Amino acid sequence: MRIIAVANQKGGCGKTTTSINLAAALALNGKKVLLIDFDPQAHATMGLALDSNLNIYNVLSPFTQKKTKLENIVKNISPNFDLAPSGMILSTLEQELSDEIS
C-alpha cells in the first residue's frame, strides 16, 4: 500500500484537481484508490458530485453524535475509485481537539 499526500498551505494551487485526477488515473490503471477529502470546504467531495450526511468528521471527532468508522463513510465513485467525503463541519475539528493530549 502506498500513501500519497497532496498538501500546500496556499489555496487555489491545484491540490484538489491534482488529487481527483491522480486518483482517477490510478484507478483506470487498475490500482485500488481511496481518496480522503480532508478539506473543510469539501471541494473534492463536491467536485465528484457527492453529498453525504456522514463524512470524515464523523470518523475523527470524539464529540460527534454520529460517530462512525471510516468504512461506513466510503462511497464508490467508479471501479477501483472510492472517496471518503468531507464536509464544512470538519472546520470545527481543530478547535474541538485543541485541548486534547496527543
Phi, psi and omega in degrees: 000135176244146176242128177241123178251134176245111185217146175194141180291330183284137175276157175073022182257003174102015181299311182293314179300315178298315182297312180297313183290323176295315178299315180295319180294317178297318179297319178296335179266018173086006178272138175281127187233134169240112176267119179256117182272104178262012180276119178300338177277352174058039184293323177293319178299313179292321181296335177260015175056045180243136176232122184222135179281339173253137181213190185301334175301317181292343176273319188270327187280131175279354186257351182290145176278350179248046181300136180209176178262158181306316183297342179276347180255346185294131179242139178279130179262314178200175179307130180071003185235112177241156180230134167261106188287163177243178177201166182300332180299337180301335181296340180276346187298318181301316179291320179299322185267001186298332180262359182279144176276138180070000000 
